Amino acid sequence: MKRKVCHKDFIPTDLLLLFLDLSIDQFLSLRMKEFDFSSEQLSDKLSKLKSKTASLSILRVFSFFGLIGFFVLSLSESPIWFILFFGTVAGFVYLISSYNQLKDQEAIYSSLEKMKASRDLRKSRSLKSFDPGLEFQSKSHPFSNDLDLFGDHSLFQLLNHTVSQEGKYKLASLLNSDFDLKKTAAFREAIDELSTKPGFLQAMESIGMSFYRDEKSIHSWINWLKTDEVEKSWIKLFAVLGPIGGIILTVLANLGMIPAGFYGIWVLIGMGFLGVVFGSLKKAGEEIPSRNQLKTFRYWLLELEKQEFKSDLLRNSLPRSSDSSTKPSILLEELDRLGLWIQNRLNLLYIPLNLFFWTDLLLYVRLSKWKKNHGKLVSEFPEQLAFWEMLISLGTFQYELGGKGEIINVEKGIRGLEIAHPLLKPEIAVSNDFSQDSSTSIILLTGSNMSGKTTFMRTLGINCVLVNLGLRPFAAQFGFGNFQLYTSMRNTDNLGESVSSFYAELSRIKLVIDRIEAGEEIFFLLDEILKGTNTEDRIAGSEALIRQVVDTKALGIISTHDIELADLENRISKVKNFSFHSEIHDQSIDFDYKLKEGACPSFNAHKLMELMGIRFQN
């Protein structure tokens, strides 16, 4: 894929800039003003910017025709016109660079508008338009599927601000990662610091939205960067002799000192040398990313280079160059300039220059030197920047929507005050206090239908995930010990594998039992245990499971409709009852969604069925 210069139009004068080793983007970087990342008065700023862009576009057209006119006059009338010609070239370059700068700023403003709209949608928990990350859903994962980490109305939709596939995969991998309190502490310090830098977060996200395009995979580019080009000393020699010989030959031929036929001999000799490097340069042209990708990486690096971080994780995650005097953004700028030359080598205006002056040899020498000095280092930048995309997502979530809860130390178990679910609108989410330690291995959670049992269990689980990500919980206080989370809530049948929902639930319970009996510290959440079998077997099986795990390192909550199991509190010392209640009226049922100690005194299934139109015979 050829990269496009000046956005959509590639014109002959750009080859003059290439020949002078000054791409328009490079010239722009020398005089580039800081982008405006402020989201204030965006509509007005966009309107004014588009007016300026239109004016510059018209001036650019007039300048280009003036350039052609002065060039013709320079050749046909007098060399004095070259003064105006080169002055017009300088003006033309300035206009193009200014136009490109304004177009980039326009893209930033447009992205800021989209970001504001997305922020409003996330605040209202209207998540349908966001990527659900369905490719990361897994029924076999210990907790991901049950806690709505991916899919419609999921935590991933709230968190994800990445633009590249690599960044997206890193965020999903972190969401699915095992619990690690040491890693969590480092991430929390980093994310707390990032959440105090809203301008930086906004700049990084808007750059990605404005310029990044997944036009081709960067993995082959990374592999290409890691491989050195074959160095041949004679190429360096002829890379110097080619331009010198071409100039001498042109001068001698114009003076009539040698016949013009020597041009053909010179070209034939050069074609042999150029053929040696043709394949390598062609490969480079195919592997170097598009200008949009390199521009995104370079602008990200420029923003990172402005920052001073206190967190060890943030400081250690910064891309670096081997030479402290050369910034990483400069290395990508150099590659961008080389790529511009290489990917336009087959242009009709470049081919004669190449045949006369053997410029491909010079390109190859410069590319080989750059790859040798910087290739392996730069090959690490995409992964490092993808990691920063993940950090930016977490920092932005923390700043815009995140919980503000205090993390408390808990030796064993889990404890929290005013714990709420992050996927519910804050104005309607009902919070609860909760505490469980080794004195209570199993909590039996009873309650009427729709009273909030499952939502409460998911609230605990998803806040554990938030803390594991390094984010603040949606609670006043929250903390847990060194355990791994395991859930069994959504167990569905699979006709393709001839698996019933009951068997699917048994399979998940077996997995958690195996881990518990292996000595792992597990916190489990089992919703409506053994619901796929008859009442007698369900009660017997539930009691057997509770007795099997009650004296292990595991802690957990088991929800059930079988009130008979509540009697286990009196027979097993480490079992305790909690419940959710409902208040039944003639034509309605009220829920307060508040957790209460003790077993549920009444259930509402009969009344719910009546309200749905089922008539019971007296």
C-alpha positions as CSV (number, residue, x, y, z in Angstrom):
1,M,0.0,0.0,0.0
2,K,1.4,3.4,-1.0
3,R,1.2,6.1,1.5
4,K,-0.4,9.3,0.4
5,V,1.2,12.7,0.7
6,C,-0.8,15.8,1.4
7,H,-3.8,13.6,2.5
8,K,-5.6,12.8,-0.8
9,D,-3.6,14.4,-3.6
10,F,-0.2,13.5,-4.7
11,I,1.3,16.1,-7.1
12,P,4.6,16.4,-8.9
13,T,6.0,19.2,-6.7
14,D,6.0,16.8,-3.8
15,L,8.8,14.8,-5.6
16,L,10.9,18.0,-5.5
17,L,10.5,17.9,-1.7
18,L,11.4,14.2,-1.7
19,F,14.5,14.9,-3.7
20,L,15.6,17.6,-1.3
21,D,15.0,15.0,1.5
22,L,12.3,17.2,3.0
23,S,8.9,15.5,3.2
24,I,6.0,17.8,3.9
25,D,5.4,16.0,7.1
26,Q,9.0,16.4,8.2
27,F,8.9,20.1,7.3
28,L,5.7,20.4,9.3
29,S,7.3,18.8,12.3
30,L,10.0,21.5,12.3
31,R,7.4,24.2,12.7
32,M,4.4,22.3,14.1
33,K,2.4,24.2,16.7
34,E,1.0,22.4,19.7
35,F,-2.4,20.8,19.1
36,D,-5.3,22.2,21.0
37,F,-6.9,19.4,22.9
38,S,-9.4,21.5,24.8
39,S,-13.0,20.5,24.4
40,E,-14.4,23.9,25.2
41,Q,-16.4,25.7,22.4
42,L,-15.7,22.9,19.9
43,S,-18.4,23.9,17.5
44,D,-17.1,27.5,17.1
45,K,-13.5,26.3,16.8
46,L,-14.4,23.8,14.2
47,S,-16.3,26.3,12.1
48,K,-13.4,28.8,12.2
49,L,-10.9,26.1,11.4
50,K,-12.8,24.9,8.3
51,S,-13.0,28.5,7.0
52,K,-9.2,28.8,7.3
53,T,-8.7,25.4,5.6
54,A,-10.8,26.4,2.7
55,S,-8.9,29.7,2.2
56,L,-5.5,27.9,2.4
57,S,-6.7,25.3,-0.2
58,I,-7.5,28.1,-2.7
59,L,-4.1,29.8,-2.1
60,R,-2.4,26.4,-2.5
61,V,-3.9,26.0,-6.0
62,F,-2.9,29.5,-7.1
63,S,0.6,28.9,-5.7
64,F,0.9,25.7,-7.6
65,F,0.0,27.3,-10.9
66,G,2.4,30.2,-10.2
67,L,5.1,27.7,-9.5
68,I,4.6,26.1,-12.9
69,G,4.5,29.5,-14.6
70,F,7.8,30.7,-13.1
71,F,9.5,27.4,-13.9
72,V,8.5,27.8,-17.6
73,L,9.6,31.4,-17.6
74,S,12.9,30.4,-16.0
75,L,13.6,28.0,-18.9
76,S,12.3,30.0,-21.7
77,E,13.1,33.6,-20.8
78,S,15.8,34.2,-18.2
79,P,17.3,32.3,-15.3
80,I,16.4,35.3,-13.1
81,W,12.9,33.9,-12.9
82,F,14.4,31.0,-10.8
83,I,14.5,33.4,-7.9
84,L,10.7,33.7,-8.0
85,F,10.3,30.0,-8.8
86,F,12.2,28.9,-5.6
87,G,10.4,31.6,-3.6
88,T,7.1,30.2,-4.8
89,V,8.3,26.6,-4.0
90,A,9.0,27.8,-0.4
91,G,5.6,29.4,-0.2
92,F,3.9,26.4,-1.7
93,V,5.5,24.1,0.9
94,Y,4.5,26.5,3.7
95,L,0.9,26.5,2.5
96,I,0.8,22.7,2.3
97,S,2.3,22.3,5.7
98,S,-0.1,24.8,7.2
99,Y,-3.0,23.1,5.5
100,N,-2.0,19.7,6.8
101,Q,-1.6,21.1,10.3
102,L,-5.1,22.6,10.2
103,K,-6.5,19.3,8.9
104,D,-4.9,17.4,11.7
105,Q,-6.3,19.9,14.2
106,E,-9.7,19.6,12.6
107,A,-9.5,15.8,13.1
108,I,-8.6,16.3,16.7
109,Y,-11.6,18.6,17.3
110,S,-13.9,16.1,15.5
111,S,-12.6,13.3,17.8
112,L,-13.1,15.5,20.9
113,E,-16.7,15.9,19.9
114,K,-17.1,12.1,19.5
115,M,-15.4,11.6,22.8
116,K,-17.8,13.9,24.6
117,A,-20.8,12.1,23.1
118,S,-19.3,8.7,24.1
119,R,-18.7,10.0,27.6
120,D,-22.3,11.1,28.0
121,L,-23.5,7.7,26.8
122,R,-21.3,5.9,29.3
123,K,-22.4,8.1,32.1
124,S,-26.0,7.2,31.4
125,R,-25.0,3.5,30.9
126,S,-26.3,3.5,27.4
127,L,-23.7,1.1,26.0
128,K,-25.3,-0.4,22.8
129,S,-23.1,1.6,20.4
130,F,-19.8,0.4,22.0
131,D,-17.7,-2.6,21.0
132,P,-18.9,-5.4,23.2
133,G,-15.6,-7.4,22.9
134,L,-17.6,-10.6,22.1
135,E,-14.4,-12.4,20.9
136,F,-13.1,-12.3,24.5
137,Q,-16.2,-14.0,26.0
138,S,-15.5,-17.5,27.3
139,K,-17.9,-19.8,29.1
140,S,-14.9,-21.7,30.6
141,H,-13.3,-18.7,32.2
142,P,-13.5,-18.7,36.1
143,F,-15.7,-15.6,36.3
144,S,-15.7,-13.5,33.0
145,N,-19.0,-14.7,31.5
146,D,-21.0,-14.5,34.8
147,L,-19.9,-11.0,35.7
148,D,-20.6,-9.3,32.4
149,L,-17.0,-8.4,31.7
150,F,-17.7,-8.7,27.9
151,G,-20.8,-8.6,25.7
152,D,-23.8,-6.3,25.6
153,H,-23.9,-3.9,28.6
154,S,-20.6,-5.0,29.8
155,L,-17.6,-3.6,31.8
156,F,-15.5,-3.8,28.7
157,Q,-17.8,-1.3,27.0
158,L,-17.4,1.1,30.0
159,L,-13.6,0.7,30.0
160,N,-12.5,0.4,26.5
161,H,-10.9,3.6,24.9
162,T,-8.3,1.7,22.7
163,V,-8.0,2.1,18.9
164,S,-5.7,-0.7,18.0
165,Q,-6.3,-4.4,18.1
166,E,-3.2,-4.8,20.2
167,G,-4.4,-2.3,22.8
168,K,-7.8,-4.0,22.8
169,Y,-6.3,-7.4,23.4
170,K,-4.2,-6.1,26.3
171,L,-7.2,-4.6,28.0
172,A,-9.2,-7.8,27.6
173,S,-6.3,-9.9,28.8
174,L,-6.0,-7.7,32.0
175,L,-9.8,-8.1,32.6
176,N,-9.5,-11.9,32.4
177,S,-6.3,-12.1,34.4
178,D,-5.9,-14.0,37.7
179,F,-6.0,-11.9,40.9
180,D,-2.6,-10.6,42.0
181,L,-2.6,-8.1,44.9
182,K,1.0,-7.1,44.3
183,K,0.4,-6.2,40.7
184,T,-2.8,-4.6,41.6
185,A,-1.1,-2.1,44.0
186,A,1.3,-1.0,41.2
187,F,-1.5,-0.5,38.7
188,R,-3.6,1.4,41.3
189,E,-0.7,3.8,41.9
190,A,-0.3,4.4,38.2
191,I,-4.0,4.8,37.4
192,D,-4.5,7.1,40.4
193,E,-1.8,9.3,38.9
194,L,-3.1,9.2,35.4
195,S,-6.6,10.2,36.6
196,T,-5.1,13.5,37.8
197,K,-3.9,14.3,34.2
198,P,-7.2,14.7,32.3
199,G,-5.5,16.8,29.6
200,F,-3.0,14.1,28.9
201,L,-5.6,11.4,28.8
202,Q,-7.8,13.5,26.4
203,A,-4.8,14.2,24.1
204,M,-3.8,10.5,23.9
205,E,-7.3,9.3,23.2
206,S,-8.1,12.0,20.6
207,I,-4.8,11.3,18.7
208,G,-5.7,7.7,18.4
209,M,-9.2,8.4,17.3
210,S,-8.0,11.0,14.8
211,F,-5.2,9.2,13.0
212,Y,-5.0,5.5,13.7
213,R,-6.2,3.2,11.0
214,D,-5.7,-0.6,11.1
215,E,-4.7,-0.6,7.5
216,K,-2.4,-3.6,7.8
217,S,-1.0,-5.7,10.6
218,I,2.0,-4.4,12.3
219,H,3.3,-7.9,13.3
220,S,5.2,-8.4,10.0
221,W,6.6,-4.9,10.4
222,I,7.9,-5.8,13.8
223,N,9.6,-8.9,12.5
224,W,11.1,-6.9,9.6
225,L,12.5,-4.4,12.1
226,K,14.2,-7.2,14.0
227,T,16.1,-8.5,11.0
228,D,19.3,-6.7,9.8
229,E,19.9,-5.9,6.2
230,V,22.8,-7.6,4.5
231,E,25.7,-5.1,4.5
232,K,27.9,-5.0,1.5
233,S,30.7,-2.5,1.4
234,W,30.6,-2.0,-2.3
235,I,27.0,-0.7,-2.1
236,K,28.2,2.1,0.1
237,L,30.9,3.0,-2.4
238,F,28.6,3.0,-5.4
239,A,25.9,4.9,-3.4
240,V,28.4,7.8,-3.4
241,L,29.7,7.2,-6.9
242,G,26.2,7.1,-8.4
243,P,25.2,10.7,-7.8
244,I,28.7,12.0,-8.5
245,G,28.9,10.1,-11.7
246,G,25.4,11.1,-12.8
247,I,26.2,14.8,-12.2
248,I,29.6,14.6,-14.1
249,L,28.0,12.7,-17.0
250,T,25.2,15.2,-17.3
251,V,27.6,18.2,-17.2
252,L,30.0,16.6,-19.8
253,A,27.1,15.7,-22.1
254,N,25.6,19.2,-21.9
255,L,29.0,20.7,-22.7
256,G,29.3,18.4,-25.7
257,M,32.5,16.7,-24.4
258,I,31.0,13.2,-24.6
259,P,28.2,11.8,-26.8
260,A,24.7,11.5,-25.4
261,G,24.9,7.7,-26.0
262,F,26.9,7.4,-22.8
263,Y,23.6,8.0,-20.9
264,G,22.4,4.6,-22.1
265,I,25.6,2.9,-21.0
266,W,25.4,4.6,-17.6
267,V,21.8,3.5,-17.1
268,L,22.5,-0.1,-18.1
269,I,25.4,-0.3,-15.6
270,G,23.3,1.3,-12.9
271,M,20.4,-1.2,-13.5
272,G,22.7,-4.0,-12.5
273,F,23.6,-2.4,-9.2
274,L,20.0,-1.2,-8.5
275,G,18.7,-4.8,-9.1
276,V,20.7,-6.0,-6.1
277,V,18.8,-3.7,-3.7
278,F,15.4,-3.7,-5.5
279,G,14.0,-6.7,-3.5
280,S,15.1,-5.3,-0.1
281,L,13.6,-1.9,-0.8
282,K,10.4,-3.5,-2.1
283,K,10.1,-5.5,1.1
284,A,10.7,-2.4,3.2
285,G,8.0,-0.5,1.3
286,E,5.5,-3.4,2.0
287,E,6.4,-3.7,5.7
288,I,6.6,0.0,6.8
289,P,3.2,0.9,8.2
290,S,1.0,3.5,6.6
291,R,1.6,7.2,7.4
292,N,-1.5,7.2,9.6
293,Q,-0.2,4.5,11.8
294,L,3.3,6.1,12.1
295,K,1.8,9.5,12.6
296,T,-0.3,8.1,15.5
297,F,2.7,6.4,17.1
298,R,4.8,9.6,16.7
299,Y,2.2,11.9,18.2
300,W,1.6,9.5,21.1
301,L,5.3,9.5,21.7
302,L,5.5,13.3,21.6
303,E,2.8,13.5,24.3
304,L,4.5,10.9,26.4
305,E,7.8,12.7,26.1
306,K,6.2,15.8,27.7
307,Q,5.2,14.0,30.8
308,E,6.9,13.5,34.1
309,F,5.5,10.5,36.1
310,K,6.0,9.5,39.7
311,S,4.7,6.0,39.5
312,D,7.3,3.3,38.9
313,L,5.0,1.5,36.5
314,L,4.4,4.5,34.4
315,R,8.1,5.5,34.3
316,N,9.2,2.0,33.4
317,S,6.6,1.7,30.7
318,L,7.8,4.7,28.7
319,P,9.4,3.8,25.3
320,R,13.0,4.8,25.2
321,S,15.8,5.1,22.7
322,S,19.3,3.7,23.1
323,D,20.7,7.2,23.0
324,S,19.3,9.6,25.6
325,S,19.9,12.5,23.3
326,T,17.6,11.1,20.7
327,K,13.9,10.9,21.5
328,P,11.8,7.9,20.4
329,S,9.5,10.2,18.4
330,I,12.5,11.3,16.3
331,L,13.3,7.7,15.4
332,L,9.8,7.2,14.0
333,E,10.1,10.5,12.2
334,E,13.3,9.3,10.5
335,L,11.6,6.0,9.5
336,D,8.6,7.9,8.2
337,R,10.9,10.0,6.0
338,L,12.7,6.9,4.7
339,G,9.4,5.2,4.1
340,L,8.1,8.1,2.1
341,W,11.0,7.8,-0.3
342,I,10.9,4.0,-0.5
343,Q,7.2,3.7,-1.0
344,N,7.2,6.2,-3.9
345,R,10.2,4.8,-5.7
346,L,8.1,3.6,-8.7
347,N,6.7,7.1,-9.3
348,L,7.3,8.2,-12.9
349,L,9.1,11.3,-11.7
350,Y,11.4,9.3,-9.4
351,I,12.5,6.6,-11.9
352,P,14.6,8.8,-14.1
353,L,16.4,10.3,-11.1
354,N,17.0,6.8,-9.8
355,L,18.4,5.6,-13.2
356,F,20.7,8.6,-13.5
357,F,21.9,9.0,-9.9
358,W,21.4,5.4,-8.5
359,T,19.4,6.9,-5.6
360,D,18.1,3.5,-4.5
361,L,21.7,2.6,-3.4
362,L,21.7,5.6,-1.1
363,L,18.3,4.7,0.2
364,Y,19.4,1.2,0.9
365,V,22.5,2.4,2.8
366,R,20.5,4.8,4.9
367,L,17.8,2.2,5.6
368,S,20.4,-0.5,6.6
369,K,22.1,2.0,8.9
370,W,18.8,3.0,10.5
371,K,17.7,-0.6,11.0
372,K,21.1,-1.6,12.5
373,N,21.1,1.2,15.0
374,H,17.4,1.4,15.9
375,G,15.4,-1.4,14.3
376,K,15.3,-3.8,17.3
377,L,14.5,-0.9,19.7
378,V,11.7,0.5,17.6
379,S,10.2,-3.0,17.2
380,E,9.2,-2.7,20.8
381,F,7.3,0.5,20.5
382,P,4.0,-0.9,19.2
383,E,3.6,-3.2,22.1
384,Q,4.7,-0.5,24.6
385,L,2.2,1.9,23.0
386,A,-0.6,-0.7,23.1
387,F,0.2,-1.1,26.9
388,W,-0.3,2.7,27.1
389,E,-3.6,2.4,25.3
390,M,-4.7,0.1,28.0
391,L,-3.5,2.4,30.7
392,I,-5.2,5.4,29.1
393,S,-8.5,3.4,29.0
394,L,-8.2,2.7,32.7
395,G,-7.1,6.2,33.6
396,T,-9.9,7.8,31.6
397,F,-12.5,5.5,33.2
398,Q,-11.2,6.3,36.6
399,Y,-11.3,10.1,35.9
400,E,-14.7,10.1,34.2
401,L,-16.8,7.4,35.8
402,G,-14.8,5.4,38.2
403,G,-15.5,4.6,41.8
404,K,-13.8,6.6,44.6
405,G,-13.7,3.9,47.2
406,E,-10.9,3.5,49.7
407,I,-9.0,0.2,49.5
408,I,-8.7,-1.4,52.9
409,N,-6.4,-4.2,53.9
410,V,-8.1,-7.6,54.5
411,E,-6.1,-10.6,55.7
412,K,-8.6,-13.2,54.6
413,G,-12.1,-12.9,53.1
414,I,-13.8,-9.8,51.8
415,R,-15.2,-6.6,53.3
416,G,-16.9,-3.5,52.0
417,L,-19.1,-0.6,52.8
418,E,-21.8,0.9,50.5
419,I,-20.9,-1.5,47.6
420,A,-22.7,-0.7,44.3
421,H,-22.7,-2.2,40.8
422,P,-20.8,-0.1,38.2
423,L,-23.0,-1.1,35.3
424,L,-26.2,0.3,37.0
425,K,-26.9,4.0,36.7
426,P,-25.5,5.6,39.9
427,E,-28.9,7.2,40.7
428,I,-30.7,3.9,40.8
429,A,-28.0,1.5,42.1
430,V,-28.7,0.3,45.7
431,S,-25.5,-0.2,47.8
432,N,-25.0,-2.7,50.5
433,D,-22.4,-3.4,53.3
434,F,-20.9,-6.8,53.4
435,S,-18.2,-8.7,55.3
436,Q,-17.1,-12.3,55.3
437,D,-14.0,-13.9,56.8
438,S,-12.7,-17.3,57.9
439,S,-15.2,-17.5,60.7
440,T,-18.0,-17.8,58.1
441,S,-16.9,-20.1,55.3
442,I,-20.3,-20.3,53.6
443,I,-23.0,-17.7,53.3
444,L,-26.4,-19.0,52.3
445,L,-28.3,-16.3,50.4
446,T,-32.0,-16.7,50.3
447,G,-34.7,-14.4,49.0
448,S,-37.7,-14.1,46.8
449,N,-37.6,-13.8,43.0
450,M,-36.2,-10.6,41.6
451,S,-35.2,-9.4,45.1
452,G,-31.6,-8.8,44.1
453,K,-29.6,-12.0,45.1
454,T,-27.9,-12.4,41.8
455,T,-27.2,-8.7,41.3
456,F,-25.6,-8.5,44.7
457,M,-23.3,-11.5,44.0
458,R,-22.3,-9.9,40.7
459,T,-21.8,-6.6,42.5
460,L,-19.2,-8.2,44.8
461,G,-17.5,-10.1,41.9
462,I,-17.2,-7.1,39.5
463,N,-15.9,-4.9,42.3
464,C,-13.2,-7.5,42.9
465,V,-12.4,-7.3,39.2
466,L,-12.2,-3.5,39.3
467,V,-9.7,-3.7,42.2
468,N,-7.7,-6.3,40.4
469,L,-7.4,-4.0,37.5
470,G,-6.0,-1.2,39.7
471,L,-9.2,0.8,39.7
472,R,-11.1,2.1,42.7
473,P,-14.2,0.1,43.7
474,F,-17.7,1.4,43.5
475,A,-18.0,1.5,47.3
476,A,-17.0,3.7,50.2
477,Q,-14.5,1.0,51.4
478,F,-13.6,-2.3,49.8
479,G,-10.9,-4.9,50.2
480,F,-10.2,-8.6,50.0
481,G,-7.6,-11.2,50.8
482,N,-5.3,-13.1,48.6
483,F,-7.8,-15.4,46.8
484,Q,-8.9,-16.3,43.3
485,L,-12.5,-15.7,42.2
486,Y,-14.7,-18.4,40.8
487,T,-18.4,-18.1,39.8
488,S,-21.2,-20.3,38.6
489,M,-24.3,-18.3,37.5
490,R,-25.0,-18.6,33.8
491,N,-25.0,-22.3,33.0
492,T,-26.8,-23.0,29.7
493,D,-27.3,-26.1,27.6
494,N,-25.3,-26.7,24.5
495,L,-27.1,-28.8,21.8
496,G,-24.0,-29.0,19.6
497,E,-22.1,-30.7,22.4
498,S,-25.2,-32.5,23.8
499,V,-24.7,-30.8,27.2
500,S,-27.6,-29.9,29.4
501,S,-27.6,-26.9,31.7
502,F,-27.6,-29.1,34.7
503,Y,-24.5,-31.0,33.5
504,A,-22.9,-27.6,32.6
505,E,-23.4,-26.4,36.2
506,L,-22.0,-29.7,37.6
507,S,-18.9,-29.3,35.4
508,R,-18.2,-25.8,36.8
509,I,-18.8,-27.0,40.3
510,K,-16.4,-29.8,39.8
511,L,-13.7,-27.3,38.6
512,V,-14.1,-25.2,41.7
513,I,-14.0,-28.3,43.9
514,D,-10.8,-29.5,42.2
515,R,-9.1,-26.1,42.9
516,I,-10.3,-26.0,46.5
517,E,-9.1,-29.5,47.2
518,A,-5.8,-28.7,45.6
519,G,-5.4,-26.2,48.5
520,E,-6.1,-23.0,46.6
521,E,-7.7,-20.0,48.4
522,I,-10.9,-19.5,46.4
523,F,-13.8,-17.1,46.8
524,F,-16.8,-18.6,45.0
525,L,-20.2,-17.3,44.0
526,L,-22.7,-20.0,43.2
527,D,-26.1,-18.8,42.1
528,E,-29.3,-20.9,42.5
529,I,-27.2,-24.0,43.1
530,L,-28.3,-27.3,41.4
531,K,-31.4,-25.7,40.0
532,G,-31.6,-28.2,37.2
533,T,-32.7,-31.1,39.4
534,N,-35.6,-32.0,41.7
535,T,-36.0,-30.4,45.1
536,E,-35.0,-33.5,47.2
537,D,-31.8,-34.1,45.3
538,R,-31.0,-30.4,45.1
539,I,-31.2,-30.0,48.9
540,A,-29.2,-33.2,49.6
541,G,-26.6,-32.2,47.0
542,S,-26.3,-28.7,48.3
543,E,-25.8,-29.8,51.9
544,A,-23.1,-32.4,50.7
545,L,-21.2,-29.7,48.8
546,I,-21.3,-27.3,51.8
547,R,-20.0,-29.9,54.1
548,Q,-17.3,-30.8,51.6
549,V,-15.8,-27.2,51.4
550,V,-16.7,-25.7,54.7
551,D,-13.4,-26.6,56.4
552,T,-11.1,-25.7,53.5
553,K,-9.4,-22.5,52.6
554,A,-12.3,-21.5,50.4
555,L,-15.0,-18.9,51.2
556,G,-18.1,-18.4,49.2
557,I,-21.8,-17.4,48.8
558,I,-24.4,-19.8,47.7
559,S,-27.8,-18.5,46.7
560,T,-30.8,-20.8,46.9
561,H,-34.6,-20.9,46.9
562,D,-34.6,-23.9,49.2
563,I,-35.4,-22.4,52.5
564,E,-34.8,-25.9,54.1
565,L,-31.0,-25.3,53.7
566,A,-31.2,-22.3,56.1
567,D,-31.3,-24.8,59.0
568,L,-27.6,-25.6,58.2
569,E,-26.7,-22.4,60.1
570,N,-27.8,-24.3,63.3
571,R,-25.9,-27.4,62.4
572,I,-22.6,-26.2,60.9
573,S,-20.7,-23.5,62.7
574,K,-19.2,-21.8,59.7
575,V,-22.5,-21.4,57.8
576,K,-24.5,-18.2,58.1
577,N,-27.8,-17.0,56.5
578,F,-28.3,-13.7,54.7
579,S,-31.3,-12.7,52.6
580,F,-33.2,-10.2,50.4
581,H,-36.8,-9.5,51.1
582,S,-39.9,-8.3,49.2
583,E,-43.1,-6.7,50.4
584,I,-46.2,-8.2,48.7
585,H,-49.3,-6.0,48.0
586,D,-52.6,-6.8,46.3
587,Q,-51.4,-5.6,42.9
588,S,-47.7,-5.2,43.3
589,I,-44.5,-6.4,44.9
590,D,-42.0,-3.9,46.4
591,F,-38.2,-4.6,46.7
592,D,-35.7,-2.6,48.7
593,Y,-32.6,-4.6,47.5
594,K,-31.0,-4.3,50.9
595,L,-29.1,-7.3,52.3
596,K,-30.3,-8.5,55.7
597,E,-29.1,-11.0,58.2
598,G,-31.0,-14.3,58.6
599,A,-33.1,-16.4,56.2
600,C,-35.8,-15.0,54.0
601,P,-39.1,-15.3,55.9
602,S,-41.3,-15.4,52.7
603,F,-41.2,-15.9,49.0
604,N,-43.1,-14.3,46.2
605,A,-43.2,-16.8,43.3
606,H,-47.0,-17.5,43.8
607,K,-47.8,-13.8,43.8
608,L,-45.6,-13.1,40.7
609,M,-47.4,-15.8,38.8
610,E,-50.7,-14.4,39.7
611,L,-49.6,-10.9,38.5
612,M,-48.6,-12.5,35.2
613,G,-52.1,-13.9,34.7
614,I,-51.9,-17.5,36.1
615,R,-55.1,-18.3,37.9
616,F,-54.8,-20.7,40.9
617,Q,-57.8,-22.9,41.8
618,N,-58.8,-22.7,45.5
